[in-house]
Amino acid sequence: MSTTAPQKFEFQAEIAQLLDIVTHSLYTEKEIFVRELVSNASDALEKLRHLQLTEKEIYDDTLTLEINVTTDDKAKTITIQDFGIGMTRQELVENLGTIAHSGSKAFLKALAESEQKNTSLIGQFGVGFYSAFMVAKSVKVYTHSWRKDETGQLWTSEGAGNYSIEESSGERRGAKIVIELKDECSEFSQDWRIKEILERYSAFVSFPINLNGKRVNTVQALWLRNKNEIKDEEYTEFYKFQAHAFDEPRLRLHFSADAPLAINALLFVPKENTEKLGFSRLEPSVALYCRKVMIDAKPKHLLPEWLRFLKGVVDSEDLPLNISRETMQDKALIEKLNKVITKRFLKFLEDEAKNRVDAYNEFYAEFGFFLKEGAAVDFTHKDQLAKLLRFESSLTEKGKTTSLADYVTRMGSEQKEIYYLFGPNRAAIESGPYLEGFKARNLEVLFCYESVDEYVMNSLREFDGKKLTAADHADVKLSDLPKPEGALSEDDTKKLTSWLKDTLGERVAEVKASDRLVDSPALALNADKFMSPHMRRMMKALNKDGAESPLRVNLEINPRSAVIKRLFETHTAAPDKAKLVAEQILDNALISAGLLDDATAMVARLYKILETA
Ligand SMILES: Nc1ncnc2c1ncn2[C@@H]1O[C@H](COP(=O)(O)OP(=O)(O)OP(=O)(O)O)[C@@H](O)[C@H]1O
């Protein structure tokens, strides 16, 4: 109730300009005004809570610290009331009539600099209290300061250049903002609509928020609590609420940091990797908060792409509520957050891998793909990621894995490189000809089954100073093994390799005796240094150039093999038959290498060989 005549005031020029833009804005996400006003209310309550610690005399001190939102769809109004510190007449003029507030300033500056004269910038900057004018015909602020000797005030504006203030008796402490909605914005006088908005942006505000008498925010901002006081069930409940999830989290990391930024983060790894199950690519969904108020549910650059499977919350009070994707300063802040959180999460995984081996391995089986993606593309973190990778190897049991670090501890003093082989699965690699030479010399070979492994190995290049080398690479040199009895002599072997080179012609670049074969008669090594057999297969699957270039391989034969000895015996006696066998040996080697492009010629030849058998 007014006790004196209203006094008229002009808005400061910048505010008038701001209001003009906001009032006529076509910005579609008008709903953010709720977030802005609730966050102001929460700030005002927070300030009151602090005052209660130091001040003896506070007006209306029996009030509960809460926020009450009421909607009236007949009158088309929404009211947001808090019992916070309120404002004096003087404060109303300063706070709501002049441009004190940084978000609005930044908004106007960006607008002046920006090419886009449209108002999409509002959403990016947030214009605090003034955002109410996107939806309001008129805004009334009923308020009473926490100071006992002040009187209640009513601030009114229709957003067009001026506002008025009058005394108002009977006000409770705090601020009550009544918005009379524009006709086209009447949706904001609907209970369900506001409920949805409050749940989205203000679910974790620490003061109770009641919408039309019903409590909306029931889940606590767990990430700000001391982790020693939080039960597992509370974490799980929070995860389900925040990530809209139905499963239980597999891993969680709850941490806070003070430098270089104040961060409170609560991150979860879900139980299942839905991308692996064939669902669509995950979107980043660790939400960004500033003091419990959500800034962005799906911030793109908060974490690297390969961490897109994480859920949870990052809260930093060093961020402005209206953080923008446009300004350099804010971009730098996000980058800093990204760096700190990624490093911390990788450290966490390292500890898990050390202390909870089984849980880590289960995590890896489900989410290892993402770590490999990171190792392949993220130059900054690849070394830290390399430590987290796991592979089966020639020394592990089927289904069990080793880390690169453990591999290194098993390396003999002679061994300088870390060997790996690609193949579709363990059986294929073990039955192929490439492994046996390594096995015979007790050299461990890592098994790589996934396409991404090729990129990982190419990106890492080395681990702990040891080169990562494909075991089927033509350059690999292996130590001599003692010559077994009954092998072809060196002379005979030379005769045979030169005959093979002539006979096989263009299909081979080189033929020589192998130092890596033990049982198999022959193997093919890709003569192309730049394209591994695996890459060639992928290019072929993608129908890319390169796969079609004529294939030339180095053929290595095993002088100990019965087939080779027999070939030597027949190559002069029955050259035609020997030629067929030679070609078949090459094709068999190509099959093992995954390099045989077309099997038709081979099938016809096999029948010919069978005829003579
Ligand atoms: N509910 C309220 N109770 C008391 N004071 C308020 C309330 N709402 C706004 N104010 C005062 O008005 C000022 C301006 O509010 P506005 O929303 O424009 O900016 P801000 O809250 O300071 O900035 P930001 O929204 O970026 O945090 C606030 O700083 C505060 O002093």
The ligand as an SDF file (V2000), in Angstrom:
LIG
                    3D

 31 33  0  0  0  0  0  0  0  0999 V2000
   15.8920  -10.1120   -5.1600 N   0  0  0  0  0  0  0  0  0  0  0  0
   16.7710   -9.1440   -4.8800 C   0  0  0  0  0  0  0  0  0  0  0  0
   17.0260   -8.7700   -3.6160 N   0  0  0  0  0  0  0  0  0  0  0  0
   17.9230   -7.8100   -3.3380 C   0  0  0  0  0  0  0  0  0  0  0  0
   18.6490   -7.1860   -4.2630 N   0  0  0  0  0  0  0  0  0  0  0  0
   18.4590   -7.5030   -5.5490 C   0  0  0  0  0  0  0  0  0  0  0  0
   17.5160   -8.4930   -5.9320 C   0  0  0  0  0  0  0  0  0  0  0  0
   17.5530   -8.5980   -7.2750 N   0  0  0  0  0  0  0  0  0  0  0  0
   18.4750   -7.7220   -7.7040 C   0  0  0  0  0  0  0  0  0  0  0  0
   19.0270   -7.0690   -6.6900 N   0  0  0  0  0  0  0  0  0  0  0  0
   20.0690   -6.0300   -6.7350 C   0  0  0  0  0  0  0  0  0  0  0  0
   20.0990   -5.5100   -8.0390 O   0  0  0  0  0  0  0  0  0  0  0  0
   21.3930   -5.6220   -8.5990 C   0  0  0  0  0  0  0  0  0  0  0  0
   21.3140   -5.7860  -10.0890 C   0  0  0  0  0  0  0  0  0  0  0  0
   20.7610   -7.0280  -10.4190 O   0  0  0  0  0  0  0  0  0  0  0  0
   21.0740   -7.7130  -11.7790 P   0  0  0  0  0  0  0  0  0  0  0  0
   20.3430   -8.9600  -11.8670 O   0  0  0  0  0  0  0  0  0  0  0  0
   20.8520   -6.7010  -12.8650 O   0  0  0  0  0  0  0  0  0  0  0  0
   22.6090   -7.9410  -11.7160 O   0  0  0  0  0  0  0  0  0  0  0  0
   23.4910   -8.8360  -10.7190 P   0  0  0  0  0  0  0  0  0  0  0  0
   22.6430   -9.8180  -10.0060 O   0  0  0  0  0  0  0  0  0  0  0  0
   24.3440   -7.9190   -9.9100 O   0  0  0  0  0  0  0  0  0  0  0  0
   24.4480   -9.5240  -11.7350 O   0  0  0  0  0  0  0  0  0  0  0  0
   24.4150  -11.0150  -12.2300 P   0  0  0  0  0  0  0  0  0  0  0  0
   23.0140  -11.3130  -12.6310 O   0  0  0  0  0  0  0  0  0  0  0  0
   25.3720  -11.0130  -13.3650 O   0  0  0  0  0  0  0  0  0  0  0  0
   24.8900  -11.8200  -11.0490 O   0  0  0  0  0  0  0  0  0  0  0  0
   22.0100   -6.7810   -7.8450 C   0  0  0  0  0  0  0  0  0  0  0  0
   23.4050   -6.6900   -7.8180 O   0  0  0  0  0  0  0  0  0  0  0  0
   21.4060   -6.6310   -6.4490 C   0  0  0  0  0  0  0  0  0  0  0  0
   22.1580   -5.6950   -5.7110 O   0  0  0  0  0  0  0  0  0  0  0  0
  1  2  1  0
  2  3  1  0
  2  7  2  0
  3  4  2  0
  4  5  1  0
  5  6  2  0
  6  7  1  0
  6 10  1  0
  7  8  1  0
  8  9  2  0
  9 10  1  0
 10 11  1  0
 11 12  1  0
 11 30  1  0
 12 13  1  0
 13 14  1  0
 13 28  1  0
 14 15  1  0
 15 16  1  0
 16 17  2  0
 16 18  1  0
 16 19  1  0
 19 20  1  0
 20 21  2  0
 20 22  1  0
 20 23  1  0
 23 24  1  0
 24 25  2  0
 24 26  1  0
 24 27  1  0
 28 29  1  0
 28 30  1  0
 30 31  1  0
M  END
$$$$
